[in-house]
Amino acid sequence: MTAEPAGPPPTAPTPVGPAEIEAAAGRLGDRVRRTPVLALGGGDLGLSCPVTLKLELLQHSGSFKARGAFNRVLAVERPPALVAASGGNHGAAVAYVGRALGLPVEVFVPAMTSRLKQERITGFGAHLVVGGEIYDDAQRAADARAAASGALLVHPYDHLLVVAGQGTVGRELDDQVPGLDTVLVAVGGGGLIAGVASWYRGRAKMVSVEPEVIPAMERALVAGAPVDVGVSGVAADSLGARRIGAVPWACASPFVHEAVLVPDDAIIVTQRLLWSELRLVAEPGGAAALAALVCGAYRPAEGERVAVIVCGSNTDPAAVAG
């Protein structure tokens, strides 16, 4: 299932561009890893075409989220403390940033957040508050806490500095694999695809990939604006935003060429393939973009140069290994 873009033309100005992403890269310096890429030949993982994997699951704290969190915090005067809401990965990233910078951190997560992700957050020294059923419940609690305490709220996706930080993934990928035709990106609240799209600005086709049960970008593209969707399924703790954020929508919508949806079964199959064939442990949200190729939700044209961002690894390795 696909949706065509409904935003302004690619030449329209957007809130984040290469200049903001270059500035973010300068702030981040060596605080984040330059994650490797892995070129797979046709036939690997049962795919019918070559593909390059950008292994952002090897980033500090286990996902790309450290990039945006560091950029958000380093771009402002040193705050007294940090507050964040998260399904898990962003919370771990903010906790990691707080530990690195010597700042106290409080993270609000919904009840659906796995014990492993909760332990990742507390393992980096953050104070954890569990409550509510979905990510949106945790975000409301974090908003209130930040307003009452004076701590800096580090939003997981709906902030210009966060989007610019995530855009450094695209900047790196463009340097590592020049001339790509297409980049597949898993979408929750939209911060990662917004950052990557803001770097490429139409030089490569952006394909949004979401679970069938959380089609926030797909529905937004059809409606021409973010809309609420249901939240459930195996990837809900990482891709479980009820709607695309306003900032990511403004940044990404001109450049998202196609939105495809994948079933949970395909995500699980892809997780197991990544482990059995490559010995990579990816969480469901981290495997979702590649699942679009595995299950045929996205079919590249002959000769199309495709990259996939494998974006998170915070899961139980025993569960992936089956």
C-alpha positions in Angstrom: 0.0 0.0 0.0 1.4 3.4 -1.0 0.6 7.1 -0.7 1.8 9.9 -2.9 3.1 13.1 -1.3 0.7 16.0 -0.7 3.1 18.7 0.5 4.6 21.7 -1.3 6.9 21.2 -4.2 10.6 20.2 -3.5 11.8 23.7 -4.3 9.8 25.3 -1.4 11.7 26.5 1.6 11.7 24.2 4.6 12.6 24.8 8.3 15.8 22.6 8.2 18.3 22.3 5.4 21.9 21.4 4.7 23.2 24.5 6.5 21.5 23.5 9.8 22.6 19.9 9.4 26.2 21.0 8.8 26.0 23.1 12.0 24.6 20.1 13.9 27.5 17.9 12.6 29.9 20.6 13.9 28.3 20.5 17.4 28.2 16.7 17.6 31.8 16.2 16.6 33.1 12.9 17.9 30.3 12.7 20.5 28.4 10.4 18.1 29.7 7.5 16.0 30.1 7.6 12.3 28.2 4.4 11.8 29.2 2.0 9.1 27.4 1.0 5.9 27.1 -2.6 4.7 26.7 -3.4 1.0 24.6 -6.5 0.2 24.6 -8.1 -3.2 21.5 -9.3 -5.0 20.2 -12.4 -3.3 21.4 -11.6 0.2 18.6 -11.9 2.7 16.5 -13.2 -0.1 16.3 -9.8 -1.8 16.2 -9.5 -5.5 18.4 -6.4 -5.7 21.6 -5.0 -4.1 21.0 -2.7 -1.1 23.2 -0.7 1.3 22.4 -0.8 5.0 23.2 2.2 7.1 23.9 0.6 10.5 22.6 3.3 12.8 21.7 0.5 15.3 25.4 0.7 16.2 25.0 4.3 17.4 25.5 5.2 21.1 22.6 4.1 23.2 21.4 1.8 20.4 19.7 4.1 18.0 20.1 7.3 15.9 18.3 9.2 18.6 21.6 10.3 20.3 22.3 12.7 17.3 19.2 14.8 17.8 19.3 14.7 21.6 22.9 16.0 21.6 22.2 18.7 19.1 19.2 19.9 21.0 21.1 20.2 24.3 24.5 21.5 22.9 22.8 24.3 20.9 21.5 26.1 24.0 22.9 27.5 27.2 23.6 24.7 29.7 20.3 23.8 31.3 19.9 22.6 35.0 18.4 19.3 33.9 16.8 17.4 31.0 13.3 16.0 30.7 12.1 13.7 27.9 9.2 11.4 27.0 9.9 8.3 25.1 8.9 4.8 24.0 12.4 3.9 25.0 15.1 4.7 22.4 14.9 8.5 22.8 14.8 8.2 26.6 18.0 6.1 26.4 19.6 8.6 24.2 18.7 11.6 26.4 20.0 9.6 29.4 23.2 9.0 27.6 23.5 12.6 26.7 22.9 13.7 30.3 25.5 11.3 31.6 28.0 12.5 29.0 27.4 16.2 29.9 26.9 15.8 33.6 23.2 16.7 33.6 20.4 15.1 35.6 17.8 13.5 33.4 14.2 12.4 34.0 12.4 10.3 31.4 8.7 9.5 31.2 7.7 6.3 29.4 4.4 4.6 28.8 3.5 1.2 30.3 4.1 -0.5 26.9 7.9 0.3 27.0 9.8 -3.0 27.4 11.7 -3.8 30.6 14.9 -3.9 28.6 14.4 -0.3 27.3 13.5 0.8 30.8 16.7 -0.7 32.1 18.7 1.0 29.3 17.4 4.3 30.5 18.1 3.8 34.1 21.5 2.2 33.3 22.6 5.5 31.9 21.7 7.1 35.2 18.3 8.7 34.4 15.3 8.8 36.8 12.5 6.8 35.1 8.7 7.5 35.5 6.4 4.9 34.0 2.7 5.8 33.3 0.0 6.0 30.7 -0.7 3.5 27.9 1.0 5.1 24.9 3.8 7.5 24.1 1.4 10.5 23.9 0.5 10.0 27.6 4.2 10.1 28.5 4.7 13.3 26.5 2.0 15.1 28.3 3.6 14.2 31.6 7.0 15.3 30.5 5.6 18.6 29.2 4.1 19.3 32.6 7.3 18.3 34.5 9.5 20.5 32.3 7.2 23.5 32.8 7.1 23.0 36.5 10.8 22.3 37.0 12.6 24.6 34.5 14.4 21.6 33.0 15.0 21.5 29.3 12.4 19.5 27.4 14.1 17.3 24.8 11.4 16.3 22.4 12.0 13.0 20.5 11.1 14.5 17.1 9.1 17.7 17.1 11.9 20.3 17.3 14.1 21.9 14.6 17.3 21.1 16.4 16.4 17.5 16.9 15.5 17.1 13.2 18.8 18.8 12.2 20.7 16.4 14.4 19.0 13.4 12.8 19.9 14.9 9.5 23.5 14.0 10.1 22.5 10.4 9.3 21.7 11.5 5.8 24.9 13.6 5.6 27.0 10.6 6.5 25.2 8.3 4.2 25.6 10.7 1.3 29.3 10.8 1.9 29.7 7.1 2.3 27.5 6.1 -0.7 27.3 8.9 -3.2 24.7 8.9 -5.9 21.9 6.9 -4.2 18.6 6.9 -5.9 16.4 5.9 -2.9 16.6 5.8 0.9 14.1 3.8 2.9 13.4 5.2 6.4 11.2 3.8 9.2 8.8 6.5 10.5 7.3 7.0 13.9 6.9 10.7 14.8 8.9 11.6 11.6 12.2 13.1 13.0 14.5 10.7 11.2 13.0 10.9 7.8 12.6 14.7 8.2 16.3 15.0 8.9 17.4 12.7 6.1 15.0 14.3 3.6 16.3 17.8 4.7 19.8 16.8 3.7 19.0 15.2 0.3 16.3 17.7 -0.6 15.1 15.7 -3.6 18.5 14.4 -4.7 17.4 10.9 -3.6 13.8 9.5 -3.3 12.6 9.3 0.3 10.4 6.3 1.0 8.6 6.2 4.4 8.0 2.8 5.9 5.5 2.2 8.7 3.8 -0.7 10.3 0.3 -1.3 8.8 -1.2 -0.7 12.3 0.5 2.8 12.8 0.2 4.5 9.4 0.8 8.1 10.5 2.9 9.3 7.5 0.8 7.4 5.0 -2.4 8.9 6.3 -0.9 12.4 6.6 0.2 12.3 2.9 -3.3 11.3 1.9 -4.9 14.0 4.0 -2.3 16.7 3.3 -1.7 17.2 7.0 -0.8 15.2 10.1 -3.8 13.2 11.4 -4.3 10.9 14.4 -3.9 7.1 13.9 -4.1 4.1 16.2 -1.0 2.8 17.9 -0.4 -1.0 18.3 1.7 -3.8 17.1 5.3 -5.1 17.6 7.0 -1.8 16.8 4.7 0.4 18.9 7.4 1.3 21.5 9.6 2.9 18.8 7.3 3.8 16.0 4.2 4.5 18.1 3.6 8.2 17.7 -0.1 8.9 17.2 0.6 11.5 14.5 3.5 13.0 12.6 5.0 16.0 14.4 4.4 19.4 13.0 8.1 20.2 12.5 8.9 16.8 10.8 5.9 17.3 8.6 7.0 20.7 7.5 10.5 19.4 6.8 9.7 16.0 5.2 6.4 16.3 3.3 7.9 18.1 0.3 10.4 15.3 -0.2 8.6 12.0 0.7 8.1 10.3 -2.6 6.2 7.3 -1.3 4.8 5.8 1.9 4.6 2.1 2.2 3.1 -0.1 5.0 4.4 -3.4 6.2 2.7 -6.1 8.3 4.1 -7.0 11.7 4.9 -10.5 10.5 7.3 -9.1 7.9 9.0 -7.0 10.5 9.6 -10.1 12.7 10.8 -12.1 9.7 13.3 -9.3 8.9 14.6 -9.2 12.4 15.3 -12.9 12.2 17.0 -12.5 8.8 19.3 -9.8 10.1 20.3 -12.1 12.9 20.6 -15.3 11.0 22.4 -13.9 7.9 24.3 -10.9 9.3 24.4 -11.4 13.1 22.8 -8.0 13.6 20.3 -7.6 16.5 17.6 -5.1 15.4 14.5 -4.2 17.3 11.2 -4.2 15.4 11.3 -0.5 14.6 14.9 -0.8 13.5 14.1 -3.6 11.1 10.9 -2.0 9.7 12.4 -0.1 6.8 14.2 -3.2 5.5 11.0 -5.2 5.9 9.6 -3.2 3.0 12.1 -4.8 0.7 11.8 -8.3 2.3 8.0 -8.5 1.9 7.8 -6.6 -1.4 6.0 -3.5 -0.1 8.6 -1.5 -2.0 10.0 -3.0 -5.2 13.0 -1.1 -6.7 13.3 -0.7 -10.4 16.2 -2.5 -12.2 19.4 -0.7 -11.4 18.0 1.5 -8.7 20.6 2.3 -6.0 18.8 1.7 -2.7 19.9 2.3 0.9 18.0 1.3 4.1 18.6 2.9 7.5 18.6 0.1 10.1 17.9 2.4 13.0 17.7 0.6 16.4 18.9 -2.3 18.4 17.3 -2.1 21.8 15.7 -5.5 22.1 16.4 -8.8 23.7 18.8 -10.8 21.5 17.3 -14.1 22.6 13.9 -13.0 21.2 15.4 -12.1 17.8 17.3 -15.3 17.6 14.1 -17.2 18.0 
